[in-house]
Amino acid sequence: MAGISGHWAFAFGVLGNIVSFIVFLSPIPTFYKIYKKKSTEGYQSIPYVVALFSSMLWIYYAVLKTNTTLLITINSFGMFIETIYVGVYLFYAPKKAKVQTVKMLMLSVVGGFGAIILVTQFLFKGAVRGQIVGWICLVFSLCVFVAPLGIVRQVIKTKSVEYMPLLLSVFLTLSAVMWFFYGLLLKDINIAAPNVLGFIFGILQIVLYAIYSKKEKSIAKEQKLPEIEKPAVIVADENTNANKKLPELTQEQIIDIVKLAGLLVCSDKVNVATCPHDTANCGVKAANKVENMPKLQTVAT
């Protein structure tokens, strides 16, 4: 039975490595968007700093334990990729966000991890050291799963899923399942226990995404306005019995027409003023000009 459970544990460990590898890569679209916009917008660095710290702790725990090579492989990759994410975030983040991220790095990665190594190495020995480090890993693994709750609160407050990566939530849930069975088969509560909470939080994020994405779609449909019918210009020439529909005029063309009409009117006034003794002929000329002008009418298309 021990041999069978060992094989199953190895199988779930390999599956956990594969899914966790995808989990670590899932924020790439988020950071590509940050790179394109040259801004971190509403994204937070907390999940990536906590994940970096957690990966470092699990490597330390795996070194102290036996038969946990699969923990070393995936968390080594996790530490590498999370360092890149934090670096990109610091490069594009505003000044305030940069200061907060640096403070978290100094407190957790430098101060926290360094203090854990010093305390466990000098105050504890043998199996007790592994147990203490295991409990510390358990606590910070819970922090990894709790960290996205800040995004959950933002989704509920804004009723928008713009900053909730669905892909990350899905693969975190799958990863929690794989590592839970891995820890259960190895009879390691430090590995199994936090993944129960990880599974619950993952399902919560998926449900919230489904709810608020539907609301966003319904709101977008309601905000769509009907198209306004635009008037078309028709020229009615009294000398012909047919109405000709012309293309829609632009604002510049309308202004030109108004100016032309004003010039025609002004020219008639000048003609009248220059021949005051021949008012009859001037009136006939002006009347002929006005009669020969086409009339503008506007009708709705």
VEXRO-375411 format. One record per residue (C-alpha): x negated, y, z; residue number from 1; residue in one letter. Coordinates in steps of 0.1 Angstrom, whole numbers, plus 5000, padded with zeros to 4 digits. Example, Ala and Ser with C-alpha at 12.3 -4.5 7.8 and 13.67 -1.06 7.14 Angstrom:
<xx->4877; yy->4955; zz->5078; i->1; aa->A>
<xx->4863; yy->4989; zz->5071; i->2; aa->S>
***
This chain:
<xx->5000; yy->5000; zz->5000; i->1; aa->M>
<xx->4972; yy->5024; zz->5008; i->2; aa->A>
<xx->4956; yy->5017; zz->4974; i->3; aa->G>
<xx->4990; yy->5024; zz->4956; i->4; aa->I>
<xx->4996; yy->5056; zz->4976; i->5; aa->S>
<xx->4960; yy->5067; zz->4968; i->6; aa->G>
<xx->4967; yy->5062; zz->4930; i->7; aa->H>
<xx->4999; yy->5081; zz->4933; i->8; aa->W>
<xx->4982; yy->5109; zz->4952; i->9; aa->A>
<xx->4955; yy->5111; zz->4925; i->10; aa->F>
<xx->4983; yy->5113; zz->4899; i->11; aa->A>
<xx->5001; yy->5141; zz->4916; i->12; aa->F>
<xx->4968; yy->5158; zz->4922; i->13; aa->G>
<xx->4960; yy->5158; zz->4885; i->14; aa->V>
<xx->4995; yy->5170; zz->4877; i->15; aa->L>
<xx->4991; yy->5197; zz->4904; i->16; aa->G>
<xx->4959; yy->5208; zz->4887; i->17; aa->N>
<xx->4976; yy->5211; zz->4853; i->18; aa->I>
<xx->5006; yy->5230; zz->4866; i->19; aa->V>
<xx->4985; yy->5252; zz->4889; i->20; aa->S>
<xx->4962; yy->5259; zz->4859; i->21; aa->F>
<xx->4993; yy->5272; zz->4840; i->22; aa->I>
<xx->5003; yy->5292; zz->4872; i->23; aa->V>
<xx->4970; yy->5309; zz->4873; i->24; aa->F>
<xx->4973; yy->5318; zz->4836; i->25; aa->L>
<xx->5009; yy->5329; zz->4837; i->26; aa->S>
<xx->5002; yy->5365; zz->4846; i->27; aa->P>
<xx->4982; yy->5370; zz->4814; i->28; aa->I>
<xx->5012; yy->5386; zz->4796; i->29; aa->P>
<xx->5016; yy->5410; zz->4825; i->30; aa->T>
<xx->4980; yy->5421; zz->4823; i->31; aa->F>
<xx->4981; yy->5423; zz->4785; i->32; aa->Y>
<xx->5010; yy->5447; zz->4789; i->33; aa->K>
<xx->4990; yy->5467; zz->4815; i->34; aa->I>
<xx->4961; yy->5467; zz->4790; i->35; aa->Y>
<xx->4983; yy->5480; zz->4761; i->36; aa->K>
<xx->4999; yy->5507; zz->4782; i->37; aa->K>
<xx->4967; yy->5516; zz->4801; i->38; aa->K>
<xx->4987; yy->5517; zz->4833; i->39; aa->S>
<xx->4998; yy->5492; zz->4860; i->40; aa->T>
<xx->5033; yy->5509; zz->4862; i->41; aa->E>
<xx->5053; yy->5492; zz->4889; i->42; aa->G>
<xx->5031; yy->5461; zz->4893; i->43; aa->Y>
<xx->5015; yy->5454; zz->4927; i->44; aa->Q>
<xx->4981; yy->5438; zz->4934; i->45; aa->S>
<xx->4992; yy->5421; zz->4967; i->46; aa->I>
<xx->5000; yy->5386; zz->4951; i->47; aa->P>
<xx->4966; yy->5385; zz->4933; i->48; aa->Y>
<xx->4946; yy->5395; zz->4963; i->49; aa->V>
<xx->4964; yy->5370; zz->4985; i->50; aa->V>
<xx->4960; yy->5343; zz->4959; i->51; aa->A>
<xx->4922; yy->5350; zz->4957; i->52; aa->L>
<xx->4918; yy->5348; zz->4994; i->53; aa->F>
<xx->4939; yy->5316; zz->4996; i->54; aa->S>
<xx->4918; yy->5299; zz->4968; i->55; aa->S>
<xx->4886; yy->5307; zz->4988; i->56; aa->M>
<xx->4901; yy->5292; zz->5020; i->57; aa->L>
<xx->4912; yy->5260; zz->5002; i->58; aa->W>
<xx->4877; yy->5255; zz->4988; i->59; aa->I>
<xx->4863; yy->5258; zz->5023; i->60; aa->Y>
<xx->4889; yy->5234; zz->5036; i->61; aa->Y>
<xx->4882; yy->5209; zz->5008; i->62; aa->A>
<xx->4845; yy->5210; zz->5015; i->63; aa->V>
<xx->4852; yy->5200; zz->5052; i->64; aa->L>
<xx->4876; yy->5172; zz->5043; i->65; aa->K>
<xx->4871; yy->5140; zz->5023; i->66; aa->T>
<xx->4889; yy->5129; zz->4991; i->67; aa->N>
<xx->4900; yy->5164; zz->4982; i->68; aa->T>
<xx->4880; yy->5170; zz->4951; i->69; aa->T>
<xx->4911; yy->5180; zz->4932; i->70; aa->L>
<xx->4916; yy->5209; zz->4956; i->71; aa->L>
<xx->4880; yy->5221; zz->4948; i->72; aa->I>
<xx->4885; yy->5220; zz->4910; i->73; aa->T>
<xx->4917; yy->5240; zz->4908; i->74; aa->I>
<xx->4909; yy->5265; zz->4935; i->75; aa->N>
<xx->4875; yy->5272; zz->4919; i->76; aa->S>
<xx->4893; yy->5281; zz->4887; i->77; aa->F>
<xx->4918; yy->5301; zz->4908; i->78; aa->G>
<xx->4891; yy->5321; zz->4925; i->79; aa->M>
<xx->4876; yy->5329; zz->4891; i->80; aa->F>
<xx->4907; yy->5340; zz->4873; i->81; aa->I>
<xx->4922; yy->5360; zz->4903; i->82; aa->E>
<xx->4889; yy->5379; zz->4905; i->83; aa->T>
<xx->4894; yy->5389; zz->4869; i->84; aa->I>
<xx->4930; yy->5400; zz->4875; i->85; aa->Y>
<xx->4921; yy->5421; zz->4905; i->86; aa->V>
<xx->4893; yy->5437; zz->4885; i->87; aa->G>
<xx->4917; yy->5446; zz->4856; i->88; aa->V>
<xx->4942; yy->5460; zz->4881; i->89; aa->Y>
<xx->4916; yy->5482; zz->4897; i->90; aa->L>
<xx->4905; yy->5495; zz->4863; i->91; aa->F>
<xx->4940; yy->5507; zz->4852; i->92; aa->Y>
<xx->4956; yy->5514; zz->4886; i->93; aa->A>
<xx->4962; yy->5550; zz->4898; i->94; aa->P>
<xx->4940; yy->5563; zz->4926; i->95; aa->K>
<xx->4964; yy->5555; zz->4954; i->96; aa->K>
<xx->4969; yy->5519; zz->4943; i->97; aa->A>
<xx->4931; yy->5515; zz->4938; i->98; aa->K>
<xx->4924; yy->5526; zz->4974; i->99; aa->V>
<xx->4951; yy->5502; zz->4988; i->100; aa->Q>
<xx->4937; yy->5473; zz->4967; i->101; aa->T>
<xx->4901; yy->5479; zz->4978; i->102; aa->V>
<xx->4913; yy->5481; zz->5015; i->103; aa->K>
<xx->4931; yy->5447; zz->5011; i->104; aa->M>
<xx->4900; yy->5432; zz->4995; i->105; aa->L>
<xx->4877; yy->5444; zz->5023; i->106; aa->M>
<xx->4900; yy->5432; zz->5050; i->107; aa->L>
<xx->4909; yy->5398; zz->5036; i->108; aa->S>
<xx->4881; yy->5386; zz->5013; i->109; aa->V>
<xx->4851; yy->5402; zz->5030; i->110; aa->V>
<xx->4861; yy->5406; zz->5066; i->111; aa->G>
<xx->4887; yy->5379; zz->5070; i->112; aa->G>
<xx->4870; yy->5351; zz->5051; i->113; aa->F>
<xx->4836; yy->5360; zz->5066; i->114; aa->G>
<xx->4850; yy->5359; zz->5101; i->115; aa->A>
<xx->4867; yy->5325; zz->5096; i->116; aa->I>
<xx->4835; yy->5310; zz->5084; i->117; aa->I>
<xx->4815; yy->5324; zz->5113; i->118; aa->L>
<xx->4840; yy->5314; zz->5140; i->119; aa->V>
<xx->4846; yy->5279; zz->5127; i->120; aa->T>
<xx->4810; yy->5271; zz->5122; i->121; aa->Q>
<xx->4798; yy->5283; zz->5156; i->122; aa->F>
<xx->4828; yy->5275; zz->5178; i->123; aa->L>
<xx->4841; yy->5242; zz->5164; i->124; aa->F>
<xx->4826; yy->5210; zz->5153; i->125; aa->K>
<xx->4835; yy->5179; zz->5133; i->126; aa->G>
<xx->4872; yy->5170; zz->5127; i->127; aa->A>
<xx->4884; yy->5199; zz->5149; i->128; aa->V>
<xx->4868; yy->5224; zz->5125; i->129; aa->R>
<xx->4886; yy->5209; zz->5096; i->130; aa->G>
<xx->4919; yy->5210; zz->5115; i->131; aa->Q>
<xx->4915; yy->5247; zz->5124; i->132; aa->I>
<xx->4906; yy->5256; zz->5089; i->133; aa->V>
<xx->4936; yy->5235; zz->5077; i->134; aa->G>
<xx->4960; yy->5254; zz->5099; i->135; aa->W>
<xx->4945; yy->5287; zz->5086; i->136; aa->I>
<xx->4950; yy->5275; zz->5050; i->137; aa->C>
<xx->4986; yy->5266; zz->5058; i->138; aa->L>
<xx->4993; yy->5301; zz->5071; i->139; aa->V>
<xx->4978; yy->5319; zz->5042; i->140; aa->F>
<xx->4994; yy->5295; zz->5017; i->141; aa->S>
<xx->5027; yy->5306; zz->5031; i->142; aa->L>
<xx->5015; yy->5342; zz->5025; i->143; aa->C>
<xx->5009; yy->5333; zz->4989; i->144; aa->V>
<xx->5045; yy->5322; zz->4985; i->145; aa->F>
<xx->5059; yy->5351; zz->5006; i->146; aa->V>
<xx->5039; yy->5377; zz->4987; i->147; aa->A>
<xx->5064; yy->5378; zz->4957; i->148; aa->P>
<xx->5092; yy->5387; zz->4981; i->149; aa->L>
<xx->5081; yy->5423; zz->4976; i->150; aa->G>
<xx->5091; yy->5419; zz->4940; i->151; aa->I>
<xx->5123; yy->5401; zz->4950; i->152; aa->V>
<xx->5132; yy->5431; zz->4972; i->153; aa->R>
<xx->5125; yy->5455; zz->4943; i->154; aa->Q>
<xx->5147; yy->5434; zz->4920; i->155; aa->V>
<xx->5176; yy->5436; zz->4944; i->156; aa->I>
<xx->5171; yy->5473; zz->4951; i->157; aa->K>
<xx->5168; yy->5483; zz->4914; i->158; aa->T>
<xx->5190; yy->5456; zz->4900; i->159; aa->K>
<xx->5164; yy->5450; zz->4873; i->160; aa->S>
<xx->5142; yy->5420; zz->4866; i->161; aa->V>
<xx->5116; yy->5441; zz->4845; i->162; aa->E>
<xx->5088; yy->5435; zz->4870; i->163; aa->Y>
<xx->5097; yy->5399; zz->4880; i->164; aa->M>
<xx->5077; yy->5374; zz->4858; i->165; aa->P>
<xx->5101; yy->5345; zz->4853; i->166; aa->L>
<xx->5073; yy->5322; zz->4839; i->167; aa->L>
<xx->5053; yy->5326; zz->4871; i->168; aa->L>
<xx->5083; yy->5317; zz->4893; i->169; aa->S>
<xx->5091; yy->5286; zz->4873; i->170; aa->V>
<xx->5055; yy->5272; zz->4874; i->171; aa->F>
<xx->5051; yy->5281; zz->4911; i->172; aa->L>
<xx->5081; yy->5260; zz->4918; i->173; aa->T>
<xx->5068; yy->5230; zz->4898; i->174; aa->L>
<xx->5034; yy->5235; zz->4914; i->175; aa->S>
<xx->5049; yy->5234; zz->4949; i->176; aa->A>
<xx->5066; yy->5201; zz->4940; i->177; aa->V>
<xx->5034; yy->5185; zz->4928; i->178; aa->M>
<xx->5012; yy->5196; zz->4957; i->179; aa->W>
<xx->5039; yy->5186; zz->4982; i->180; aa->F>
<xx->5038; yy->5150; zz->4971; i->181; aa->F>
<xx->5000; yy->5151; zz->4969; i->182; aa->Y>
<xx->4998; yy->5162; zz->5005; i->183; aa->G>
<xx->5026; yy->5138; zz->5016; i->184; aa->L>
<xx->5008; yy->5108; zz->5000; i->185; aa->L>
<xx->4975; yy->5118; zz->5016; i->186; aa->L>
<xx->4993; yy->5124; zz->5049; i->187; aa->K>
<xx->4979; yy->5159; zz->5051; i->188; aa->D>
<xx->5005; yy->5182; zz->5066; i->189; aa->I>
<xx->4984; yy->5213; zz->5058; i->190; aa->N>
<xx->4988; yy->5206; zz->5021; i->191; aa->I>
<xx->5024; yy->5194; zz->5021; i->192; aa->A>
<xx->5041; yy->5218; zz->5046; i->193; aa->A>
<xx->5036; yy->5252; zz->5028; i->194; aa->P>
<xx->5048; yy->5238; zz->4995; i->195; aa->N>
<xx->5083; yy->5232; zz->5010; i->196; aa->V>
<xx->5086; yy->5269; zz->5015; i->197; aa->L>
<xx->5070; yy->5276; zz->4981; i->198; aa->G>
<xx->5097; yy->5254; zz->4964; i->199; aa->F>
<xx->5125; yy->5274; zz->4983; i->200; aa->I>
<xx->5111; yy->5308; zz->4973; i->201; aa->F>
<xx->5106; yy->5297; zz->4937; i->202; aa->G>
<xx->5142; yy->5286; zz->4934; i->203; aa->I>
<xx->5153; yy->5319; zz->4949; i->204; aa->L>
<xx->5134; yy->5339; zz->4924; i->205; aa->Q>
<xx->5147; yy->5319; zz->4895; i->206; aa->I>
<xx->5183; yy->5324; zz->4907; i->207; aa->V>
<xx->5178; yy->5361; zz->4912; i->208; aa->L>
<xx->5164; yy->5364; zz->4877; i->209; aa->Y>
<xx->5194; yy->5346; zz->4862; i->210; aa->A>
<xx->5218; yy->5369; zz->4881; i->211; aa->I>
<xx->5203; yy->5403; zz->4874; i->212; aa->Y>
<xx->5193; yy->5395; zz->4838; i->213; aa->S>
<xx->5229; yy->5388; zz->4830; i->214; aa->K>
<xx->5239; yy->5421; zz->4847; i->215; aa->K>
<xx->5214; yy->5440; zz->4827; i->216; aa->E>
<xx->5227; yy->5426; zz->4794; i->217; aa->K>
<xx->5264; yy->5434; zz->4803; i->218; aa->S>
<xx->5254; yy->5470; zz->4813; i->219; aa->I>
<xx->5235; yy->5474; zz->4780; i->220; aa->A>
<xx->5266; yy->5463; zz->4760; i->221; aa->K>
<xx->5289; yy->5487; zz->4779; i->222; aa->E>
<xx->5265; yy->5517; zz->4773; i->223; aa->Q>
<xx->5266; yy->5512; zz->4735; i->224; aa->K>
<xx->5287; yy->5540; zz->4720; i->225; aa->L>
<xx->5308; yy->5537; zz->4687; i->226; aa->P>
<xx->5293; yy->5553; zz->4656; i->227; aa->E>
<xx->5306; yy->5588; zz->4649; i->228; aa->I>
<xx->5320; yy->5593; zz->4614; i->229; aa->E>
<xx->5301; yy->5619; zz->4596; i->230; aa->K>
<xx->5318; yy->5644; zz->4572; i->231; aa->P>
<xx->5310; yy->5642; zz->4535; i->232; aa->A>
<xx->5311; yy->5672; zz->4512; i->233; aa->V>
<xx->5333; yy->5671; zz->4482; i->234; aa->I>
<xx->5332; yy->5697; zz->4454; i->235; aa->V>
<xx->5365; yy->5705; zz->4439; i->236; aa->A>
<xx->5362; yy->5723; zz->4405; i->237; aa->D>
<xx->5394; yy->5740; zz->4394; i->238; aa->E>
<xx->5383; yy->5738; zz->4358; i->239; aa->N>
<xx->5383; yy->5700; zz->4360; i->240; aa->T>
<xx->5409; yy->5677; zz->4375; i->241; aa->N>
<xx->5384; yy->5653; zz->4391; i->242; aa->A>
<xx->5369; yy->5655; zz->4426; i->243; aa->N>
<xx->5333; yy->5645; zz->4428; i->244; aa->K>
<xx->5318; yy->5632; zz->4460; i->245; aa->K>
<xx->5283; yy->5643; zz->4467; i->246; aa->L>
<xx->5257; yy->5629; zz->4490; i->247; aa->P>
<xx->5256; yy->5642; zz->4526; i->248; aa->E>
<xx->5239; yy->5675; zz->4529; i->249; aa->L>
<xx->5210; yy->5681; zz->4552; i->250; aa->T>
<xx->5208; yy->5711; zz->4576; i->251; aa->Q>
<xx->5182; yy->5728; zz->4554; i->252; aa->E>
<xx->5205; yy->5724; zz->4523; i->253; aa->Q>
<xx->5234; yy->5739; zz->4541; i->254; aa->I>
<xx->5213; yy->5769; zz->4552; i->255; aa->I>
<xx->5202; yy->5774; zz->4516; i->256; aa->D>
<xx->5238; yy->5774; zz->4504; i->257; aa->I>
<xx->5248; yy->5800; zz->4530; i->258; aa->V>
<xx->5219; yy->5822; zz->4520; i->259; aa->K>
<xx->5229; yy->5818; zz->4483; i->260; aa->L>
<xx->5265; yy->5828; zz->4490; i->261; aa->A>
<xx->5253; yy->5858; zz->4509; i->262; aa->G>
<xx->5231; yy->5869; zz->4480; i->263; aa->L>
<xx->5260; yy->5866; zz->4456; i->264; aa->L>
<xx->5282; yy->5887; zz->4477; i->265; aa->V>
<xx->5255; yy->5913; zz->4482; i->266; aa->C>
<xx->5248; yy->5914; zz->4444; i->267; aa->S>
<xx->5285; yy->5921; zz->4438; i->268; aa->D>
<xx->5284; yy->5950; zz->4463; i->269; aa->K>
<xx->5254; yy->5964; zz->4445; i->270; aa->V>
<xx->5271; yy->5963; zz->4411; i->271; aa->N>
<xx->5301; yy->5981; zz->4425; i->272; aa->V>
<xx->5279; yy->6008; zz->4440; i->273; aa->A>
<xx->5259; yy->6013; zz->4408; i->274; aa->T>
<xx->5290; yy->6019; zz->4386; i->275; aa->C>
<xx->5315; yy->6039; zz->4407; i->276; aa->P>
<xx->5331; yy->6054; zz->4375; i->277; aa->H>
<xx->5337; yy->6019; zz->4361; i->278; aa->D>
<xx->5354; yy->6002; zz->4389; i->279; aa->T>
<xx->5378; yy->5983; zz->4367; i->280; aa->A>
<xx->5350; yy->5964; zz->4349; i->281; aa->N>
<xx->5330; yy->5959; zz->4381; i->282; aa->C>
<xx->5360; yy->5943; zz->4397; i->283; aa->G>
<xx->5366; yy->5921; zz->4367; i->284; aa->V>
<xx->5330; yy->5909; zz->4368; i->285; aa->K>
<xx->5331; yy->5902; zz->4405; i->286; aa->A>
<xx->5364; yy->5883; zz->4402; i->287; aa->A>
<xx->5350; yy->5862; zz->4374; i->288; aa->N>
<xx->5320; yy->5853; zz->4395; i->289; aa->K>
<xx->5342; yy->5843; zz->4425; i->290; aa->V>
<xx->5366; yy->5823; zz->4403; i->291; aa->E>
<xx->5337; yy->5804; zz->4386; i->292; aa->N>
<xx->5322; yy->5793; zz->4420; i->293; aa->M>
<xx->5331; yy->5758; zz->4431; i->294; aa->P>
<xx->5349; yy->5755; zz->4464; i->295; aa->K>
<xx->5335; yy->5734; zz->4493; i->296; aa->L>
<xx->5357; yy->5711; zz->4512; i->297; aa->Q>
<xx->5348; yy->5687; zz->4540; i->298; aa->T>
<xx->5367; yy->5655; zz->4545; i->299; aa->V>
<xx->5359; yy->5626; zz->4568; i->300; aa->A>
<xx->5344; yy->5595; zz->4552; i->301; aa->T>
***
